[in-house]
Amino acid sequence: MTVPVWHERFCTGNATVDAQHQELIKLVEAVEESCAHGTNRAEVSHFIDAFRDHVLEHFQDEEAEMNRIGYPEVQVHQRAHEEICGMVMGMVEASSRGEVVLPSSAQALGHVLLRHMQCEDMRLVSFIRAKGGREV
């Protein structure tokens, strides 16, 4: 199993969100590669921390927008965010304890993240478009 790669079919139509999603996919790939190639733990930690920072910022932005527009499934979407954050924080904590983070952890995270983009995020996009908007 490998980390998923970005594809145009994952686009939401919002340039900011799409750029954030692409960066998240790149970062999870960097985590996986650094784990798989025996990169030193400091570098693995660096990539994990960068991913954590980006995902938290993206989710915060997305949740603020959902609340602003009155998205009816905001709580469901937030629970999905919490699941992903839990996976990320597990990797952060393991890395900070000096444990080896397995490439399979990054791969699983990448697949959960991509499924989130394809399902929950696209439902949000559909809601926004149905209301006549283009923002996410």
NULUM-168971 format. One record per atom (N, C-alpha, C): residue number from 1; chain; residue in three letters; y, x, z. Coordinates in pm, whole numbers. Layout:
BEGIN
{r NUM,"A","ALA",{Y,X,Z}} ...
END
This chain:
BEGIN
{r 1,"A","MET",{-118,85,0}} {r 1,"A","MET",{0,0,0}} {r 1,"A","MET",{124,90,0}} {r 2,"A","THR",{221,51,-79}} {r 2,"A","THR",{348,125,-81}} {r 2,"A","THR",{462,31,-45}} {r 3,"A","VAL",{575,92,-17}} {r 3,"A","VAL",{695,15,13}} {r 3,"A","VAL",{740,-54,-116}} {r 4,"A","PRO",{782,-179,-109}} {r 4,"A","PRO",{830,-247,-229}} {r 4,"A","PRO",{958,-181,-282}} {r 5,"A","VAL",{977,-193,-411}} {r 5,"A","VAL",{1098,-141,-474}} {r 5,"A","VAL",{1187,-256,-515}} {r 6,"A","TRP",{1315,-227,-530}} {r 6,"A","TRP",{1413,-329,-568}} {r 6,"A","TRP",{1389,-374,-712}} {r 7,"A","HIS",{1405,-501,-734}} {r 7,"A","HIS",{1395,-558,-868}} {r 7,"A","HIS",{1506,-662,-883}} {r 8,"A","GLU",{1557,-676,-1001}} {r 8,"A","GLU",{1667,-770,-1027}} {r 8,"A","GLU",{1634,-913,-986}} {r 9,"A","ARG",{1508,-950,-985}} {r 9,"A","ARG",{1472,-1088,-949}} {r 9,"A","ARG",{1502,-1118,-801}} {r 10,"A","PHE",{1532,-1013,-723}} {r 10,"A","PHE",{1566,-1032,-582}} {r 10,"A","PHE",{1714,-1058,-562}} {r 11,"A","CYS",{1792,-1055,-668}} {r 11,"A","CYS",{1937,-1073,-658}} {r 11,"A","CYS",{1972,-1213,-609}} {r 12,"A","THR",{2071,-1219,-522}} {r 12,"A","THR",{2119,-1346,-470}} {r 12,"A","THR",{2238,-1399,-551}} {r 13,"A","GLY",{2301,-1310,-625}} {r 13,"A","GLY",{2421,-1347,-699}} {r 13,"A","GLY",{2547,-1306,-625}} {r 14,"A","ASN",{2533,-1258,-502}} {r 14,"A","ASN",{2646,-1209,-424}} {r 14,"A","ASN",{2637,-1056,-424}} {r 15,"A","ALA",{2737,-991,-484}} {r 15,"A","ALA",{2732,-846,-502}} {r 15,"A","ALA",{2720,-771,-369}} {r 16,"A","THR",{2789,-817,-267}} {r 16,"A","THR",{2785,-749,-136}} {r 16,"A","THR",{2646,-759,-76}} {r 17,"A","VAL",{2591,-879,-74}} {r 17,"A","VAL",{2457,-899,-18}} {r 17,"A","VAL",{2353,-822,-98}} {r 18,"A","ASP",{2364,-828,-229}} {r 18,"A","ASP",{2267,-757,-312}} {r 18,"A","ASP",{2273,-606,-290}} {r 19,"A","ALA",{2393,-552,-273}} {r 19,"A","ALA",{2408,-409,-244}} {r 19,"A","ALA",{2347,-376,-108}} {r 20,"A","GLN",{2368,-463,-9}} {r 20,"A","GLN",{2309,-441,123}} {r 20,"A","GLN",{2157,-445,115}} {r 21,"A","HIS",{2103,-542,42}} {r 21,"A","HIS",{1958,-553,26}} {r 21,"A","HIS",{1901,-429,-42}} {r 22,"A","GLN",{1968,-382,-147}} {r 22,"A","GLN",{1921,-262,-217}} {r 22,"A","GLN",{1921,-142,-123}} {r 23,"A","GLU",{2025,-129,-43}} {r 23,"A","GLU",{2032,-17,50}} {r 23,"A","GLU",{1921,-26,155}} {r 24,"A","LEU",{1891,-145,202}} {r 24,"A","LEU",{1783,-162,299}} {r 24,"A","LEU",{1648,-121,239}} {r 25,"A","ILE",{1624,-159,115}} {r 25,"A","ILE",{1499,-120,48}} {r 25,"A","ILE",{1493,31,32}} {r 26,"A","LYS",{1605,94,-7}} {r 26,"A","LYS",{1609,240,-20}} {r 26,"A","LYS",{1581,308,114}} {r 27,"A","LEU",{1640,256,220}} {r 27,"A","LEU",{1621,317,351}} {r 27,"A","LEU",{1478,301,403}} {r 28,"A","VAL",{1418,187,382}} {r 28,"A","VAL",{1280,170,429}} {r 28,"A","VAL",{1188,260,346}} {r 29,"A","GLU",{1222,281,220}} {r 29,"A","GLU",{1145,375,137}} {r 29,"A","GLU",{1162,518,191}} {r 30,"A","ALA",{1283,554,231}} {r 30,"A","ALA",{1307,687,288}} {r 30,"A","ALA",{1229,707,418}} {r 31,"A","VAL",{1221,603,499}} {r 31,"A","VAL",{1142,610,623}} {r 31,"A","VAL",{996,634,588}} {r 32,"A","GLU",{945,555,495}} {r 32,"A","GLU",{803,567,457}} {r 32,"A","GLU",{774,706,401}} {r 33,"A","GLU",{859,754,313}} {r 33,"A","GLU",{836,886,252}} {r 33,"A","GLU",{842,997,356}} {r 34,"A","SER",{938,989,448}} {r 34,"A","SER",{949,1094,549}} {r 34,"A","SER",{827,1091,642}} {r 35,"A","CYS",{776,974,672}} {r 35,"A","CYS",{656,963,756}} {r 35,"A","CYS",{533,1015,681}} {r 36,"A","ALA",{522,980,554}} {r 36,"A","ALA",{405,1016,475}} {r 36,"A","ALA",{396,1164,444}} {r 37,"A","HIS",{511,1228,431}} {r 37,"A","HIS",{511,1368,390}} {r 37,"A","HIS",{525,1465,506}} {r 38,"A","GLY",{507,1416,625}} {r 38,"A","GLY",{508,1503,741}} {r 38,"A","GLY",{644,1565,771}} {r 39,"A","THR",{748,1496,728}} {r 39,"A","THR",{884,1543,756}} {r 39,"A","THR",{900,1553,907}} {r 40,"A","ASN",{986,1642,951}} {r 40,"A","ASN",{1001,1659,1096}} {r 40,"A","ASN",{1049,1530,1162}} {r 41,"A","ARG",{1019,1517,1288}} {r 41,"A","ARG",{1046,1393,1362}} {r 41,"A","ARG",{1195,1360,1368}} {r 42,"A","ALA",{1280,1464,1371}} {r 42,"A","ALA",{1424,1439,1375}} {r 42,"A","ALA",{1469,1369,1247}} {r 43,"A","GLU",{1414,1409,1134}} {r 43,"A","GLU",{1451,1344,1008}} {r 43,"A","GLU",{1397,1202,1001}} {r 44,"A","VAL",{1274,1183,1045}} {r 44,"A","VAL",{1217,1048,1050}} {r 44,"A","VAL",{1305,960,1138}} {r 45,"A","SER",{1343,1012,1254}} {r 45,"A","SER",{1430,937,1346}} {r 45,"A","SER",{1562,903,1280}} {r 46,"A","HIS",{1617,997,1207}} {r 46,"A","HIS",{1744,974,1138}} {r 46,"A","HIS",{1732,856,1041}} {r 47,"A","PHE",{1627,852,961}} {r 47,"A","PHE",{1610,744,865}} {r 47,"A","PHE",{1585,610,935}} {r 48,"A","ILE",{1507,613,1041}} {r 48,"A","ILE",{1480,490,1116}} {r 48,"A","ILE",{1610,437,1177}} {r 49,"A","ASP",{1688,526,1235}} {r 49,"A","ASP",{1815,484,1296}} {r 49,"A","ASP",{1912,430,1190}} {r 50,"A","ALA",{1916,494,1074}} {r 50,"A","ALA",{2003,447,965}} {r 50,"A","ALA",{1958,309,920}} {r 51,"A","PHE",{1827,288,908}} {r 51,"A","PHE",{1777,157,869}} {r 51,"A","PHE",{1814,53,974}} {r 52,"A","ARG",{1793,86,1100}} {r 52,"A","ARG",{1828,-6,1209}} {r 52,"A","ARG",{1975,-46,1201}} {r 53,"A","ASP",{2062,51,1185}} {r 53,"A","ASP",{2206,23,1180}} {r 53,"A","ASP",{2241,-68,1063}} {r 54,"A","HIS",{2182,-41,946}} {r 54,"A","HIS",{2212,-122,829}} {r 54,"A","HIS",{2157,-264,842}} {r 55,"A","VAL",{2036,-276,894}} {r 55,"A","VAL",{1976,-409,904}} {r 55,"A","VAL",{2050,-494,1007}} {r 56,"A","LEU",{2091,-432,1118}} {r 56,"A","LEU",{2165,-508,1219}} {r 56,"A","LEU",{2300,-555,1164}} {r 57,"A","GLU",{2369,-467,1092}} {r 57,"A","GLU",{2498,-505,1033}} {r 57,"A","GLU",{2480,-616,930}} {r 58,"A","HIS",{2378,-603,844}} {r 58,"A","HIS",{2354,-704,742}} {r 58,"A","HIS",{2320,-840,805}} {r 59,"A","PHE",{2233,-840,904}} {r 59,"A","PHE",{2195,-965,967}} {r 59,"A","PHE",{2314,-1029,1039}} {r 60,"A","GLN",{2396,-947,1102}} {r 60,"A","GLN",{2515,-998,1169}} {r 60,"A","GLN",{2609,-1064,1067}} {r 61,"A","ASP",{2631,-998,956}} {r 61,"A","ASP",{2716,-1055,850}} {r 61,"A","ASP",{2658,-1185,797}} {r 62,"A","GLU",{2529,-1184,771}} {r 62,"A","GLU",{2463,-1302,716}} {r 62,"A","GLU",{2466,-1420,813}} {r 63,"A","GLU",{2441,-1394,939}} {r 63,"A","GLU",{2442,-1501,1039}} {r 63,"A","GLU",{2582,-1557,1059}} {r 64,"A","ALA",{2682,-1472,1054}} {r 64,"A","ALA",{2821,-1521,1065}} {r 64,"A","ALA",{2853,-1613,948}} {r 65,"A","GLU",{2809,-1576,829}} {r 65,"A","GLU",{2833,-1659,711}} {r 65,"A","GLU",{2757,-1792,721}} {r 66,"A","MET",{2633,-1788,768}} {r 66,"A","MET",{2555,-1911,782}} {r 66,"A","MET",{2623,-2006,880}} {r 67,"A","ASN",{2672,-1953,990}} {r 67,"A","ASN",{2743,-2036,1088}} {r 67,"A","ASN",{2872,-2090,1029}} {r 68,"A","ARG",{2943,-2007,954}} {r 68,"A","ARG",{3070,-2049,894}} {r 68,"A","ARG",{3052,-2166,798}} {r 69,"A","ILE",{2944,-2165,721}} {r 69,"A","ILE",{2925,-2270,619}} {r 69,"A","ILE",{2842,-2387,670}} {r 70,"A","GLY",{2794,-2379,794}} {r 70,"A","GLY",{2715,-2488,850}} {r 70,"A","GLY",{2576,-2497,792}} {r 71,"A","TYR",{2514,-2384,769}} {r 71,"A","TYR",{2379,-2380,712}} {r 71,"A","TYR",{2282,-2448,809}} {r 72,"A","PRO",{2210,-2553,765}} {r 72,"A","PRO",{2126,-2629,858}} {r 72,"A","PRO",{2003,-2554,908}} {r 73,"A","GLU",{1960,-2449,837}} {r 73,"A","GLU",{1840,-2375,878}} {r 73,"A","GLU",{1875,-2242,945}} {r 74,"A","VAL",{1994,-2234,1004}} {r 74,"A","VAL",{2038,-2108,1063}} {r 74,"A","VAL",{1943,-2058,1171}} {r 75,"A","GLN",{1889,-2145,1253}} {r 75,"A","GLN",{1800,-2100,1360}} {r 75,"A","GLN",{1669,-2045,1306}} {r 76,"A","VAL",{1616,-2108,1203}} {r 76,"A","VAL",{1493,-2059,1139}} {r 76,"A","VAL",{1519,-1920,1080}} {r 77,"A","HIS",{1632,-1907,1014}} {r 77,"A","HIS",{1669,-1781,951}} {r 77,"A","HIS",{1688,-1672,1057}} {r 78,"A","GLN",{1751,-1707,1167}} {r 78,"A","GLN",{1773,-1611,1276}} {r 78,"A","GLN",{1640,-1565,1335}} {r 79,"A","ARG",{1543,-1655,1348}} {r 79,"A","ARG",{1411,-1616,1399}} {r 79,"A","ARG",{1345,-1514,1307}} {r 80,"A","ALA",{1363,-1532,1177}} {r 80,"A","ALA",{1310,-1435,1081}} {r 80,"A","ALA",{1379,-1299,1101}} {r 81,"A","HIS",{1509,-1303,1124}} {r 81,"A","HIS",{1582,-1179,1151}} {r 81,"A","HIS",{1528,-1111,1278}} {r 82,"A","GLU",{1501,-1191,1380}} {r 82,"A","GLU",{1450,-1137,1506}} {r 82,"A","GLU",{1314,-1071,1486}} {r 83,"A","GLU",{1229,-1129,1402}} {r 83,"A","GLU",{1098,-1070,1374}} {r 83,"A","GLU",{1115,-932,1310}} {r 84,"A","ILE",{1203,-924,1213}} {r 84,"A","ILE",{1227,-796,1145}} {r 84,"A","ILE",{1287,-696,1243}} {r 85,"A","CYS",{1384,-739,1322}} {r 85,"A","CYS",{1447,-650,1421}} {r 85,"A","CYS",{1344,-599,1522}} {r 86,"A","GLY",{1250,-684,1559}} {r 86,"A","GLY",{1145,-643,1651}} {r 86,"A","GLY",{1061,-530,1593}} {r 87,"A","MET",{1029,-542,1464}} {r 87,"A","MET",{952,-435,1398}} {r 87,"A","MET",{1033,-306,1395}} {r 88,"A","VAL",{1160,-318,1360}} {r 88,"A","VAL",{1247,-200,1353}} {r 88,"A","VAL",{1259,-135,1490}} {r 89,"A","MET",{1284,-215,1592}} {r 89,"A","MET",{1303,-159,1726}} {r 89,"A","MET",{1173,-95,1777}} {r 90,"A","GLY",{1060,-148,1739}} {r 90,"A","GLY",{932,-85,1774}} {r 90,"A","GLY",{923,55,1715}} {r 91,"A","MET",{968,70,1591}} {r 91,"A","MET",{967,202,1527}} {r 91,"A","MET",{1068,294,1594}} {r 92,"A","VAL",{1187,241,1626}} {r 92,"A","VAL",{1291,321,1692}} {r 92,"A","VAL",{1238,372,1827}} {r 93,"A","GLU",{1178,283,1904}} {r 93,"A","GLU",{1128,321,2036}} {r 93,"A","GLU",{1015,423,2026}} {r 94,"A","ALA",{923,402,1932}} {r 94,"A","ALA",{813,497,1915}} {r 94,"A","ALA",{867,635,1877}} {r 95,"A","SER",{962,635,1786}} {r 95,"A","SER",{1021,761,1742}} {r 95,"A","SER",{1094,831,1857}} {r 96,"A","SER",{1167,753,1937}} {r 96,"A","SER",{1243,813,2048}} {r 96,"A","SER",{1150,869,2157}} {r 97,"A","ARG",{1028,817,2164}} {r 97,"A","ARG",{928,870,2260}} {r 97,"A","ARG",{855,992,2204}} {r 98,"A","GLY",{889,1027,2079}} {r 98,"A","GLY",{825,1143,2016}} {r 98,"A","GLY",{692,1110,1951}} {r 99,"A","GLU",{660,982,1939}} {r 99,"A","GLU",{535,942,1875}} {r 99,"A","GLU",{548,952,1724}} {r 100,"A","VAL",{436,972,1658}} {r 100,"A","VAL",{434,976,1513}} {r 100,"A","VAL",{445,833,1462}} {r 101,"A","VAL",{540,810,1373}} {r 101,"A","VAL",{553,678,1310}} {r 101,"A","VAL",{474,683,1181}} {r 102,"A","LEU",{379,595,1168}} {r 102,"A","LEU",{291,595,1052}} {r 102,"A","LEU",{359,535,930}} {r 103,"A","PRO",{327,589,813}} {r 103,"A","PRO",{382,530,690}} {r 103,"A","PRO",{349,382,677}} {r 104,"A","SER",{234,342,728}} {r 104,"A","SER",{194,200,717}} {r 104,"A","SER",{291,110,793}} {r 105,"A","SER",{355,160,898}} {r 105,"A","SER",{455,81,971}} {r 105,"A","SER",{575,53,881}} {r 106,"A","ALA",{621,155,810}} {r 106,"A","ALA",{733,137,719}} {r 106,"A","ALA",{695,48,602}} {r 107,"A","GLN",{573,62,555}} {r 107,"A","GLN",{527,-23,444}} {r 107,"A","GLN",{523,-169,486}} {r 108,"A","ALA",{470,-195,603}} {r 108,"A","ALA",{465,-333,653}} {r 108,"A","ALA",{606,-389,670}} {r 109,"A","LEU",{695,-308,724}} {r 109,"A","LEU",{834,-350,741}} {r 109,"A","LEU",{896,-382,605}} {r 110,"A","GLY",{873,-299,507}} {r 110,"A","GLY",{927,-323,373}} {r 110,"A","GLY",{878,-454,313}} {r 111,"A","HIS",{751,-484,333}} {r 111,"A","HIS",{696,-608,278}} {r 111,"A","HIS",{751,-731,351}} {r 112,"A","VAL",{766,-722,482}} {r 112,"A","VAL",{824,-834,558}} {r 112,"A","VAL",{969,-854,516}} {r 113,"A","LEU",{1043,-746,501}} {r 113,"A","LEU",{1183,-754,459}} {r 113,"A","LEU",{1195,-816,320}} {r 114,"A","LEU",{1113,-773,229}} {r 114,"A","LEU",{1118,-827,93}} {r 114,"A","LEU",{1081,-975,90}} {r 115,"A","ARG",{979,-1012,167}} {r 115,"A","ARG",{941,-1154,176}} {r 115,"A","ARG",{1058,-1235,231}} {r 116,"A","HIS",{1129,-1179,328}} {r 116,"A","HIS",{1246,-1247,384}} {r 116,"A","HIS",{1353,-1268,276}} {r 117,"A","MET",{1377,-1164,197}} {r 117,"A","MET",{1478,-1174,90}} {r 117,"A","MET",{1438,-1280,-13}} {r 118,"A","GLN",{1310,-1283,-44}} {r 118,"A","GLN",{1262,-1376,-146}} {r 118,"A","GLN",{1253,-1520,-96}} {r 119,"A","CYS",{1232,-1538,32}} {r 119,"A","CYS",{1215,-1674,85}} {r 119,"A","CYS",{1340,-1724,157}} {r 120,"A","GLU",{1363,-1674,277}} {r 120,"A","GLU",{1474,-1725,358}} {r 120,"A","GLU",{1610,-1704,292}} {r 121,"A","ASP",{1632,-1583,238}} {r 121,"A","ASP",{1762,-1557,176}} {r 121,"A","ASP",{1784,-1642,52}} {r 122,"A","MET",{1679,-1663,-26}} {r 122,"A","MET",{1695,-1745,-146}} {r 122,"A","MET",{1715,-1893,-111}} {r 123,"A","ARG",{1658,-1940,1}} {r 123,"A","ARG",{1687,-2077,46}} {r 123,"A","ARG",{1835,-2089,83}} {r 124,"A","LEU",{1887,-1987,148}} {r 124,"A","LEU",{2029,-1985,182}} {r 124,"A","LEU",{2114,-1987,55}} {r 125,"A","VAL",{2079,-1907,-42}} {r 125,"A","VAL",{2152,-1902,-169}} {r 125,"A","VAL",{2148,-2040,-236}} {r 126,"A","SER",{2033,-2103,-236}} {r 126,"A","SER",{2020,-2237,-297}} {r 126,"A","SER",{2111,-2337,-227}} {r 127,"A","PHE",{2117,-2331,-94}} {r 127,"A","PHE",{2204,-2420,-18}} {r 127,"A","PHE",{2350,-2398,-58}} {r 128,"A","ILE",{2390,-2273,-65}} {r 128,"A","ILE",{2529,-2241,-100}} {r 128,"A","ILE",{2561,-2290,-240}} {r 129,"A","ARG",{2471,-2266,-332}} {r 129,"A","ARG",{2495,-2309,-471}} {r 129,"A","ARG",{2500,-2461,-482}} {r 130,"A","ALA",{2417,-2529,-405}} {r 130,"A","ALA",{2417,-2676,-407}} {r 130,"A","ALA",{2548,-2731,-355}} {r 131,"A","LYS",{2614,-2656,-268}} {r 131,"A","LYS",{2744,-2698,-217}} {r 131,"A","LYS",{2857,-2656,-310}} {r 132,"A","GLY",{2820,-2589,-420}} {r 132,"A","GLY",{2921,-2548,-517}} {r 132,"A","GLY",{2983,-2414,-491}} {r 133,"A","GLY",{2924,-2337,-400}} {r 133,"A","GLY",{2977,-2205,-368}} {r 133,"A","GLY",{2892,-2094,-424}} {r 134,"A","ARG",{2944,-1970,-414}} {r 134,"A","ARG",{2870,-1854,-459}} {r 134,"A","ARG",{2860,-1749,-349}} {r 135,"A","GLU",{2921,-1773,-235}} {r 135,"A","GLU",{2921,-1673,-128}} {r 135,"A","GLU",{2793,-1678,-47}} {r 136,"A","VAL",{2756,-1565,4}} {r 136,"A","VAL",{2646,-1557,99}} {r 136,"A","VAL",{2697,-1482,220}} 
END
